[in-house]
Each structure stands twice: as C-alpha cells, then as structure tokens.
Amino acid sequence: MLNQYETVFIATPVLSEIQMKETVQKFKMIITDNGGEIVHEENWGLRKLAYPIQKKSTGFYYLIEFKAEGALIEQLEVQYRRDERIIRFLTFKMEKAAVEYAEKKRRQRESKTVEN
C-alpha cells in the first residue's frame, strides 16, 4: 500500500526558467525512478518569503503530490539537502481527509477553468 505525500520546495530566485524546469524535472525523476507515482503538481512561481533565507527574500515555489513508499522520502530529502538550488523544502504524508480535500479542490478549479 503506497502512502500519498505532498512535497513543496523553494528554489533560489536566481534560476532561469530553463534551470527551474531542470530542477523540477530532477526531483520528479527521483520520485518516479524510485517507484513513486506523481498525482499532481503545481508551479506556484516566484513568491516573497516570510523571512529572508540565505539572504534571499523571494524564491520559486513548486508543489508535487505523489504516491510512494515511505523509504522514498528520505532519498528525496537527501537530494534536496545536496542541491544548492533548493533553499527550503517540506514533505508530509497526506491523511485520507487531506487527499480527498486536495482532489475536491482540483475538481473545483478544473470546473472553473472549463466554464471560463
């Protein structure tokens, strides 16, 4: 039985669009190459940080929702720590209610997009 997780990482704001895409691709591949399945992803773009991190006041935020075995999380987080492009990250296991809520929110957004 795979667990469902959500991971958000913040990349340094000095990356070009191509470098950001490469960074996202790297972490998606770590998930899929280790038996994980990506359920959903969102590029939240460049946002202001709540407080400066490594003397930076903004960062590129990216969210990936995925299913995987628990052992994958440690591998993923080791790679975040080793990558100088990543200034912060957070991964958490989604409880059943959180998974249902995320799916419901996506359906609502999709139906709004279809209407417009």
PEFEN-V634688 format. One record per pair of residues at least 24 apart in sequence whose C-alpha atoms are under 6 Angstrom apart, sorted by the first residue. I is the first residue (numbers start at 1). J is the second residue. D is the distance in whole Angstrom. If there is no record, write none. Layout:
i = {I | I}
j = {J | J}
d = {D | D}
This chain:
i = {2 | 2 | 2 | 3 | 3 | 4 | 4 | 4 | 4 | 5 | 5 | 5 | 5 | 5 | 6 | 6 | 6 | 6 | 7 | 7 | 7 | 7 | 8 | 8 | 8 | 8 | 9 | 9 | 9 | 9 | 10 | 10 | 10 | 10 | 10 | 10 | 11 | 11 | 11 | 11 | 11 | 12 | 12 | 13 | 13 | 36 | 36 | 37 | 37 | 38 | 39 | 39 | 40 | 40}
j = {67 | 68 | 69 | 67 | 68 | 66 | 67 | 93 | 94 | 65 | 66 | 92 | 93 | 94 | 64 | 65 | 91 | 92 | 63 | 64 | 90 | 91 | 62 | 63 | 89 | 90 | 61 | 62 | 88 | 89 | 59 | 60 | 61 | 86 | 87 | 88 | 59 | 60 | 85 | 86 | 87 | 59 | 85 | 59 | 60 | 67 | 68 | 66 | 67 | 66 | 65 | 66 | 64 | 65}
d = {6 | 5 | 5 | 5 | 6 | 6 | 4 | 6 | 6 | 6 | 5 | 6 | 4 | 5 | 6 | 4 | 6 | 6 | 6 | 5 | 6 | 4 | 6 | 4 | 6 | 5 | 6 | 6 | 6 | 4 | 6 | 5 | 5 | 6 | 6 | 5 | 6 | 5 | 5 | 4 | 6 | 5 | 5 | 5 | 6 | 6 | 4 | 5 | 5 | 4 | 5 | 5 | 6 | 5}
